[in-house]
Amino acid sequence: MSRFLVWFEEVGLDDVARVGGKNASLGEMIRALSAAGVRVPPGFATTAEAFRDYVAANGIGDAMRARLEAMRQGRATLQETGAAIRRLFLDGEIQPPLAAEIRAAYRALCDRRGEAETAVAVRSSATAEDLPTASFAGQQETFLNVRGERALLEACRACFASLFTDRAISYREMHGFDHLQVALSVGVQAMVRADLGGSGVMFSIDTESGFPGVVVISAAWGLGETVVQGLVDPDRYLVFKPPLDDPAKVPILDKARGAKARKMVYATGGSARTALVETTRRERDALVLSDAEILALARWAVAIERHYGRPMDMEWAKDGATDELFIVQARPETVHGARSGGLLRTWRLRGRPRAPLLTGAAVGDAIAAGPVRVVHSPEAAADFPEGAILVADATDPDWVPLMKKAAGIVTDHGGATSHAAIVSRELGLPAVVGTQRATATLRDGQEVTLSCAEGEEGRVYDGRLDFAATELDLSTIPATRTAMMLNIASPAAALRWWRLPAKGIGLARMEFIVGSVIKAHPMALVRFDQVTDPEARRQIEALTRGFPDKPSYFVDTLARGVARIAAPFHPHPVILRMSDFKSNEYAHLIGGAPFEPEEENPMLGLRGASRYYSERYREGFALECRAVRKAREEIGLGNIVVMIPFCRTPAEADRVLAVMKEHGLERGRDGLKVYVMCEIPSNVVLAEEFAARFDGFSIGSNDLTQLVLGVDRDSAELRGLFDERDEAVKRMIAEVIRRAHACGTRVGICGEAPSNHPDFAAFLVRCGIDSISLNPDGFVAAARQVAEAEAAG
């Protein structure tokens, strides 16, 4: 090591004071994680001592102090102060000993690469950055595709100056860092030919919910600045960590294709080093990474997180010339990593909102309302009103002072790992990013409500809507002998509620995924040649683009949706009800009408078990079975339990179980359990016969009440007669629990009664029920009722 320059492999985490957090981390990974397969491009770094010598040699110190003091006293603006200090650095000269060492190291790096003049990335690494409690990401400058000794020295001087960008000065002021105690190390790293491949950002934790069991990867074509700056809408991949050690599993929970309209490449000619160009249609339609590459990156993320002992934020790149993957940065994740896990804050809109004006990716889970201010340049910070909704094309670090004034943020472009998203999380602001048209749709002064509390899709509504926030101390939820579980339909909702101490999911509704995500009728995908409606054909073609065939779209999308519901509660059981649409509901799916019968009473018609072996739907049920098998066996969520709804007779149960076995879902094989809904009086009357065929019962109180009392559950006229707490219904429930337990079979309840009537939970405890599954918003009240009932004996 020299006073002024070190190679990355010569430093580690103990050298942050010497080479800054970014460069220390690169060295740490090269030294400690190469054996785990993690590849980091080679390079070197100037030291903090080199920076301080530069300041002293050029007489910058006193002038800096004077400028900063003038700003604090209000005699100069932030912009004036930053510009003046940066000019001091840019007018200085790099001292000859340092210049000589940089030139020599660059030549050595070129020799390593076998190139006469290799391209390098020149990155700033401050000695107070990347701390577990504060993120300095993007505060200083990075220069890409720098070639030659002269250009390298100029980039190093510009990096020194960038320690005093306006955004860096503002950030240090806000967090109480002494400007004059911070030094800057310049990292010089061999460029990965990501301009020919792709790049992006990766987190070892879910960036929205804080769920630690997944890796989130964003990917776009070309150099990674487009993803970091939010200039493109990237692909997004979600990977479940626990099965990653099993090479037979492919635990990818989600693959969302982004628009990727532009990419950053090396510039050819002129003074610019990089250029933004339009992507081709083929690039826009394709995913940047293969499954093998997604899994390789995810395994690296787990190795890096394990080594650092905390959630991590990483940048990666793929060399298009060699197809090799590299990690080019790693820093602590500073939002969820520093948050207390004992509190759960939830937000909800009151009432039913109208259709949103805009949708995009939700950042955070909060809600905000206020007047719109459309901004096209960060220089507008001075007159931006406190509490307004900031609307912009995209943001970069120069926007941070303005973002601090906003109540919420909406952007045209960017994904969950863009600058706008990362800073919004750190500031605790809700943001809806990647709306495509916010700046064109919203107008200054327009009152809007920005909601990130409805899942992964963020929504912008016209006007100020009423909303509420609640904060729950999880330590106050009592433990119970009865297993308290959740009813979950949306994959996004499962991640949102992972902190609740639930013992799994008692009801996951498959039809919600089919209706809201897949959208097309499964038979219309199997028999696309029979779909004659031109609009339905067009929509199906659009939905299935990029899949090998139309049934594969259904299987893959459903499998990943189910797996995302199951992952946050692994290894606890997740009871998945096979589809329970009625014929009129199926007919409303894209292309569905020709495949559904006209029924006088769909509630009592072709639904549940009878549909699965029917010639009308048998091929559709086969797709459902393939999806469940993929989620369990390929993705690795073996905690999924299958449940059969509306099974009228034991003979019907036998037919359904035989069809399932035909498609690879055999009860008992690979630990597969199969439950039956108890929602028909025959399920109670013949409880022993059903118990012989299934591993458990799950009481559906809505349908059971309807069929015991003979009351249409949807009838407004008979609303007063529909009551799950009616004595006849309660006796049926008590009876099936008694008879099932005599057969050694478990019984739970997944209807709405315990959620709507917490006192009903006490009755269930007295009957000896094994589990109670509730809507998330009723979980806490019911848990307390159950604990009191158990204590009372």
Secondary structure, DSSP 8 states (H G I E B T S, - for coil): --SSEEEGGG--GGGHHHHHHHHHHHHHHHHHSGGGT-----EEEE-HHHHHHHHHHTT-HHHHHHHHHHHHTTSS-HHHHHHHHHHHHHTS---HHHHHHHHHHHHHHHHHHT-SS-EEEEEEEETT-SBTTB--TTSS-EEEEEESHHHHHHHHHHHHHGGG-HHHHHHHHHHT--GGG--EEEEEEE---TTSSEEEEEESS-TTT--TTEEEEEEEEB-THHHHTT-S--EEEEEESGGGG-TT---EEEEE-----EEEEE--SSS-SEEEEE--HHHHHS-SS-HHHHHHHHHHHHHHHHHHTS-EEEEEEE-TTT--EEEEEEEE--SSTTS-TTEEEEEEESS-----SEEEEEESS-EEEEEEEE-SSGGGGGG--TT-EEEES---GGGHHHHTT-SEEEESS--TTSHHHHHHHHHT--EEE--S-HHHH--TT-EEEEE--SSSEEEEEES---EEEEEEEGGGS---SSEEEEEE--HHHHHHTTTS--SSEEEEEHHHHIIIII-B-HHHHHTGGG---HHHHHHHHHHTTTSSSHHHHHHHHHHHHHHHHHGGGTTS-EEEE-----HHHHHTSBT-GGGS---S-GGGSS-THHHHTSTTTHHHHHHHHHHHHIIIIIS--TTEEEEE-S---HHHHHHHHHHHHHTT--TTGGG--EEEEE-SHHHHHTHHHHHTT-SEEEE-HHHHHHHHHT--TT-STTGGG--TTSHHHHHHHHHHHHHHHHTT-EEEE-SSHHHH-HHHHHHHHHHT-SEEEE-GGGHHHHHHHHHHHHHH-
